[in-house]
Amino acid sequence: MGISRREIGRSRAVRVVLFVIVGVILLINPFFLSGYGQGVMTRFLCFALFAMSYNIVFGYTGLLSLGHAAFFGAGGYVVGVLKLRYDITLFWIGFPLGLLMSTITAALFGIIALRATGIYFLLVTFALGQMLYSLAWNVKWLCSPGMNGITAIPLPDLGIPGVTLNSTSFYYIVLGFFLISALLLHRLVRSPYGLALVGIREDESRMKAIGYNTWFYKWMVFLITGFFAGIAGILFTYYNFFISPKHLGISTSFLPMVMSIIGGLGTFLGPVIGAAIYILVETLAGTALPERWPLILGGLFIVTIMFARKGIWEYLLRLWAETSFRDGSTKS
């Protein structure tokens, strides 16, 4: 018994149509949303990319980290310090320097953390992230006067005469970075390197036995995901107009983990679905029941762990398959 080629082709065609529809919605929604709605969408895209980068570390490679926010916040702090101390807002300076700092931070974290395994790896990443959190909290040079953090960070200057960014144009910049990053990450997970990461997750000792330098593969994961987490962090800092020590610490590291688990670890679009659900629930609960928001998030996480351990995306795929082939042939 099997699925006919015709049915497979139809399913793929429908998927393409759905992706096109989603893409069109992302392109046109600023024309129908208020400024607040555009901000919510910009926030969603930043955190979706952040969650996708974390999913490569945990979902595909099996490295449970609690220090991922360090890469997210490191890039944001570069942008903030350039504005605070040197009054530099040029995108072509802040963005590449922020990415460089995020990638260097990830490289150093990898060298240190990958000396440990299992629960000790988790604790080392947690400790490294909290070290940066403490540094940002205590060093006054990294703070605006009278604050713990850097405020009044403007949208970037593109250096093009007559061009000034607003919330709508910045949304499209974030959307462009998100789509390009998603394409690159998709190519990564489908490449031989991505398949090797899955092999390391499933049985690292066997991968070593057949000749893979698993330490180097995992270290490269830190660099790659640090790079993409840095993109998300820099864009979020511009959107948020503010960066604080919490964006380096455990509370922010917890977010992409929750998003990935809710959406589906080890699936490409799972973190995006998880980010969408998180931002939607956060927005609705933050408006109606702001004091109950942590309770609602905890309840959502518990329900997912208990009843949808593979993530919501996996169950959507099952529903999709049942709907697509319910009336089709089952013969190959």
Backbone torsions as a table, in degrees:
resi	resn	phi	psi	omega
1	MET	NA	143.9	179.8
2	GLY	-166.2	-179.7	-179.0
3	ILE	-99.9	134.8	-176.9
4	SER	-70.1	155.6	178.0
5	ARG	-62.7	-33.9	179.5
6	ARG	-62.0	-43.5	-179.7
7	GLU	-67.8	-39.4	177.2
8	ILE	-61.8	-43.6	178.7
9	GLY	-62.9	-40.2	179.4
10	ARG	-65.1	-41.1	179.3
11	SER	-63.0	-43.0	178.8
12	ARG	-64.5	-39.1	179.8
13	ALA	-63.9	-42.0	179.3
14	VAL	-65.1	-38.6	178.1
15	ARG	-61.8	-44.1	179.2
16	VAL	-60.3	-43.3	179.4
17	VAL	-61.1	-42.7	179.6
18	LEU	-63.8	-41.9	178.6
19	PHE	-63.3	-39.2	178.2
20	VAL	-64.2	-42.3	179.5
21	ILE	-61.7	-45.7	178.4
22	VAL	-61.5	-42.4	178.4
23	GLY	-61.0	-42.5	178.7
24	VAL	-64.2	-41.2	178.0
25	ILE	-60.1	-44.5	179.2
26	LEU	-63.3	-32.5	-179.2
27	LEU	-75.1	-36.9	-172.3
28	ILE	-100.2	-11.9	-173.4
29	ASN	-60.7	-29.1	176.8
30	PRO	-59.2	-24.7	-179.6
31	PHE	-75.7	-13.8	-176.6
32	PHE	-117.9	-5.8	-178.0
33	LEU	-105.8	152.4	172.9
34	SER	-73.1	175.0	176.8
35	GLY	-59.2	-37.7	177.5
36	TYR	-64.5	-42.9	178.9
37	GLY	-63.2	-39.2	176.8
38	GLN	-63.5	-38.6	177.6
39	GLY	-63.0	-40.4	178.0
40	VAL	-62.6	-42.0	179.5
41	MET	-66.7	-39.3	177.6
42	THR	-63.8	-42.8	177.7
43	ARG	-61.6	-42.2	178.2
44	PHE	-59.2	-46.2	-178.1
45	LEU	-64.0	-39.7	178.4
46	CYS	-62.2	-47.0	-177.2
47	PHE	-75.7	-27.8	174.9
48	ALA	-63.8	-42.7	176.9
49	LEU	-66.4	-40.1	176.9
50	PHE	-59.1	-46.0	-180.0
51	ALA	-67.1	-37.8	178.5
52	MET	-63.3	-39.4	179.3
53	SER	-66.5	-40.3	178.7
54	TYR	-66.1	-35.3	-179.0
55	ASN	-62.3	-29.7	176.8
56	ILE	-65.7	-39.8	-179.3
57	VAL	-70.1	-51.2	-172.9
58	PHE	-91.8	-51.1	-174.7
59	GLY	-68.3	-40.9	-176.0
60	TYR	-95.5	-33.0	-175.6
61	THR	-103.6	-18.7	177.8
62	GLY	81.4	20.4	179.5
63	LEU	-99.9	103.9	-179.2
64	LEU	-79.8	108.0	-174.1
65	SER	-114.1	144.2	172.8
66	LEU	-118.9	24.9	179.4
67	GLY	-124.8	15.0	-174.0
68	HIS	-66.8	-27.2	-179.9
69	ALA	-64.7	-21.3	179.9
70	ALA	-60.4	-37.9	179.9
71	PHE	-73.7	-37.2	177.4
72	PHE	-62.5	-48.5	-176.2
73	GLY	-78.8	-27.2	-177.4
74	ALA	-62.1	-45.0	177.8
75	GLY	-63.8	-40.8	178.8
76	GLY	-63.4	-37.9	179.3
77	TYR	-67.6	-33.4	176.4
78	VAL	-61.5	-46.3	178.3
79	VAL	-60.2	-43.3	-179.2
80	GLY	-66.1	-43.5	-179.3
81	VAL	-66.4	-39.0	177.6
82	LEU	-59.3	-39.2	177.8
83	LYS	-73.7	-46.1	-174.7
84	LEU	-66.3	-45.8	-172.1
85	ARG	-97.6	-25.8	-174.3
86	TYR	-126.0	0.5	179.2
87	ASP	54.2	39.7	178.1
88	ILE	-103.8	120.6	178.4
89	THR	-121.5	4.9	-177.6
90	LEU	-66.2	125.7	-176.5
91	PHE	-59.6	-38.6	-173.9
92	TRP	-74.9	-6.6	171.8
93	ILE	-102.9	-51.2	-175.9
94	GLY	-64.8	-43.5	-175.1
95	PHE	-65.6	-51.1	179.8
96	PRO	-66.5	-35.5	177.8
97	LEU	-67.4	-37.6	176.1
98	GLY	-63.6	-43.2	178.0
99	LEU	-63.8	-39.7	178.8
100	LEU	-62.1	-44.6	179.8
101	MET	-64.1	-42.2	178.9
102	SER	-61.8	-42.5	-177.6
103	THR	-69.8	-40.6	177.4
104	ILE	-63.9	-42.6	177.8
105	THR	-60.0	-43.3	179.2
106	ALA	-64.3	-39.8	179.4
107	ALA	-62.5	-43.8	179.4
108	LEU	-67.3	-41.9	177.2
109	PHE	-59.3	-42.5	-179.0
110	GLY	-63.0	-44.3	-179.5
111	ILE	-59.3	-39.9	-177.6
112	ILE	-80.0	-51.1	-171.2
113	ALA	-69.6	-33.0	-176.0
114	LEU	-73.9	-0.7	171.2
115	ARG	-76.2	-14.2	-179.6
116	ALA	-113.0	164.0	178.6
117	THR	-135.9	162.3	174.7
118	GLY	60.8	-135.7	-177.2
119	ILE	-64.1	-27.9	179.8
120	TYR	-71.2	-34.1	173.7
121	PHE	-62.0	-44.8	178.5
122	LEU	-58.2	-46.0	-177.8
123	LEU	-68.1	-36.2	179.2
124	VAL	-66.8	-44.5	178.4
125	THR	-62.9	-38.6	176.3
126	PHE	-60.9	-46.3	-178.3
127	ALA	-64.2	-41.5	180.0
128	LEU	-64.2	-42.9	178.2
129	GLY	-62.9	-41.6	179.7
130	GLN	-69.8	-26.6	174.8
131	MET	-64.0	-44.4	177.4
132	LEU	-66.7	-38.4	176.2
133	TYR	-57.8	-47.5	-179.9
134	SER	-64.0	-39.0	178.8
135	LEU	-61.6	-47.6	-179.5
136	ALA	-66.1	-29.9	-178.1
137	TRP	-76.2	-33.7	-170.9
138	ASN	-101.5	-22.7	-179.0
139	VAL	-86.5	110.6	-175.2
140	LYS	-66.7	-22.4	178.4
141	TRP	-63.7	-22.3	-179.5
142	LEU	-94.7	14.3	-176.6
143	CYS	-131.3	147.0	169.8
144	SER	-68.1	153.7	-178.4
145	PRO	-54.6	125.9	177.5
146	GLY	77.0	11.0	-177.0
147	MET	-133.3	159.9	169.2
148	ASN	-104.0	86.6	-175.3
149	GLY	140.3	-179.1	-179.4
150	ILE	-120.2	123.8	-177.8
151	THR	-112.6	177.1	177.5
152	ALA	59.2	38.5	174.6
153	ILE	-84.9	116.5	-175.7
154	PRO	-83.4	169.2	169.3
155	LEU	-60.4	148.2	-172.5
156	PRO	-68.7	154.0	173.9
157	ASP	-92.8	120.6	-178.8
158	LEU	-79.4	-8.8	179.1
159	GLY	73.5	17.9	179.3
160	ILE	-106.0	119.9	-177.4
161	PRO	-56.1	131.1	177.2
162	GLY	83.8	-2.9	-178.8
163	VAL	-108.5	117.1	176.8
164	THR	-124.8	128.5	-177.2
165	LEU	-75.9	143.8	169.2
166	ASN	-125.3	-174.2	-175.5
167	SER	-62.2	-35.4	-178.6
168	THR	-71.6	-50.0	-179.8
169	SER	-64.5	-35.4	177.7
170	PHE	-67.8	-35.3	175.5
171	TYR	-56.4	-43.6	-178.8
172	TYR	-69.0	-32.0	174.6
173	ILE	-64.2	-45.7	178.7
174	VAL	-62.8	-42.3	178.9
175	LEU	-60.7	-42.0	178.6
176	GLY	-61.8	-45.9	178.0
177	PHE	-63.4	-39.0	179.6
178	PHE	-63.4	-46.5	-177.6
179	LEU	-66.0	-42.6	179.1
180	ILE	-64.8	-43.8	-179.9
181	SER	-64.7	-41.2	179.2
182	ALA	-62.4	-40.5	178.4
183	LEU	-63.2	-44.3	-179.9
184	LEU	-65.7	-40.8	178.8
185	LEU	-67.6	-34.8	177.1
186	HIS	-64.6	-43.2	176.9
187	ARG	-63.2	-35.9	-179.4
188	LEU	-63.7	-50.3	-175.1
189	VAL	-71.0	-22.3	177.6
190	ARG	-90.1	-6.5	-177.6
191	SER	-82.1	167.3	174.0
192	PRO	-55.8	-34.2	177.5
193	TYR	-63.3	-44.8	178.8
194	GLY	-63.0	-38.6	177.2
195	LEU	-66.8	-34.1	176.8
196	ALA	-65.9	-35.9	177.6
197	LEU	-62.5	-41.2	177.8
198	VAL	-64.2	-38.8	176.9
199	GLY	-62.0	-39.4	177.2
200	ILE	-64.9	-40.7	178.6
201	ARG	-62.3	-40.5	-174.9
202	GLU	-79.2	-39.9	-178.1
203	ASP	-162.1	88.4	-176.3
204	GLU	-65.8	-37.0	-178.6
205	SER	-63.0	-38.0	178.0
206	ARG	-67.6	-39.0	177.8
207	MET	-63.2	-37.9	176.0
208	LYS	-64.2	-40.6	-176.2
209	ALA	-64.2	-30.4	-179.1
210	ILE	-94.2	9.3	168.7
211	GLY	107.4	5.5	-179.9
212	TYR	-82.6	136.5	172.7
213	ASN	-84.7	85.1	-171.4
214	THR	-65.7	-32.2	178.3
215	TRP	-61.2	-44.4	-179.1
216	PHE	-66.7	-39.3	178.3
217	TYR	-60.8	-43.1	-179.0
218	LYS	-70.8	-35.5	177.3
219	TRP	-65.3	-39.3	177.1
220	MET	-63.9	-32.4	175.8
221	VAL	-60.6	-41.5	177.4
222	PHE	-59.2	-45.6	-178.9
223	LEU	-63.2	-46.8	-176.0
224	ILE	-64.8	-48.9	-177.1
225	THR	-72.4	-30.2	173.8
226	GLY	-63.3	-38.0	178.1
227	PHE	-61.5	-49.2	-176.9
228	PHE	-74.2	-34.5	174.1
229	ALA	-63.8	-34.4	176.5
230	GLY	-63.8	-41.5	176.1
231	ILE	-57.7	-48.3	-179.5
232	ALA	-60.7	-42.9	-177.9
233	GLY	-66.6	-41.0	179.3
234	ILE	-65.0	-47.1	180.0
235	LEU	-63.7	-39.6	178.3
236	PHE	-64.4	-38.7	179.6
237	THR	-63.3	-42.5	175.8
238	TYR	-61.8	-42.6	-179.9
239	TYR	-66.2	-41.2	-173.0
240	ASN	-82.1	-17.0	-177.2
241	PHE	60.8	17.1	-172.9
242	PHE	-162.1	143.2	173.9
243	ILE	-136.4	136.7	-176.5
244	SER	-135.7	167.1	179.3
245	PRO	-56.0	-29.9	-178.6
246	LYS	-62.5	-23.3	178.7
247	HIS	-75.6	-2.1	174.3
248	LEU	-108.1	-11.8	-167.4
249	GLY	-101.2	-169.0	-171.6
250	ILE	-63.5	-35.6	-177.3
251	SER	-63.4	-37.8	178.5
252	THR	-78.9	-33.5	175.5
253	SER	-63.3	-29.4	-179.0
254	PHE	-69.4	-29.8	-174.1
255	LEU	-62.1	-52.5	-179.5
256	PRO	-65.0	-27.9	175.8
257	MET	-64.7	-46.9	178.8
258	VAL	-61.6	-45.5	-179.0
259	MET	-61.6	-43.0	-179.0
260	SER	-67.0	-41.5	-179.5
261	ILE	-68.0	-43.1	178.7
262	ILE	-62.7	-44.8	-178.0
263	GLY	-77.1	-40.5	-179.6
264	GLY	139.9	103.9	178.1
265	LEU	-64.2	143.0	176.1
266	GLY	73.9	9.0	173.1
267	THR	-113.8	147.9	-172.7
268	PHE	-69.6	-44.1	-176.3
269	LEU	-93.7	-6.2	179.8
270	GLY	-54.5	-49.3	179.6
271	PRO	-60.6	-32.6	178.4
272	VAL	-66.8	-43.7	176.4
273	ILE	-62.3	-43.8	178.7
274	GLY	-61.5	-41.1	178.5
275	ALA	-65.1	-40.4	179.2
276	ALA	-62.7	-43.8	179.4
277	ILE	-65.3	-44.2	-179.7
278	TYR	-60.1	-50.2	-177.4
279	ILE	-65.0	-39.3	179.1
280	LEU	-63.0	-49.6	-179.4
281	VAL	-65.7	-40.3	178.3
282	GLU	-60.8	-42.8	-178.5
283	THR	-66.1	-46.7	-178.3
284	LEU	-68.6	-46.6	-178.7
285	ALA	-69.6	-36.0	179.6
286	GLY	-66.1	-25.9	178.1
287	THR	-84.2	-44.6	-174.9
288	ALA	-87.7	-43.1	-175.8
289	LEU	-135.7	67.0	-175.0
290	PRO	-59.4	-34.4	-178.5
291	GLU	-74.7	-14.9	-178.6
292	ARG	-102.8	3.8	-174.2
293	TRP	-59.9	-46.4	178.2
294	PRO	-60.0	-36.6	178.8
295	LEU	-65.2	-42.1	179.8
296	ILE	-65.1	-42.7	178.6
297	LEU	-62.4	-44.6	178.6
298	GLY	-61.3	-41.2	178.3
299	GLY	-64.0	-41.3	178.3
300	LEU	-62.3	-41.8	-179.8
301	PHE	-64.9	-43.1	-179.5
302	ILE	-64.8	-43.2	179.6
303	VAL	-61.6	-40.8	178.9
304	THR	-63.8	-45.4	-179.4
305	ILE	-62.5	-38.0	-175.1
306	MET	-79.6	-38.4	-169.9
307	PHE	-118.7	-9.9	-179.4
308	ALA	-145.6	62.1	-173.1
309	ARG	-63.4	-27.5	178.9
310	LYS	-83.8	-2.2	178.2
311	GLY	95.3	157.1	-176.5
312	ILE	-65.6	-34.3	-178.3
313	TRP	-61.2	-38.4	179.7
314	GLU	-63.3	-39.5	180.0
315	TYR	-74.2	-30.8	173.5
316	LEU	-65.8	-38.5	177.5
317	LEU	-64.3	-40.9	177.8
318	ARG	-63.2	-44.4	177.9
319	LEU	-62.1	-39.4	178.6
320	TRP	-61.1	-46.2	-178.9
321	ALA	-63.8	-42.9	179.7
322	GLU	-63.4	-40.0	179.9
323	THR	-69.7	-40.1	-175.4
324	SER	-69.7	-37.5	-171.4
325	PHE	-110.7	10.2	-176.5
326	ARG	-61.6	-39.6	-177.8
327	ASP	-105.8	7.0	-176.3
328	GLY	-93.1	175.8	177.7
329	SER	-72.3	148.8	176.3
330	THR	-111.2	10.7	178.8
331	LYS	-103.5	139.4	179.4
332	SER	-81.9	NA	NA
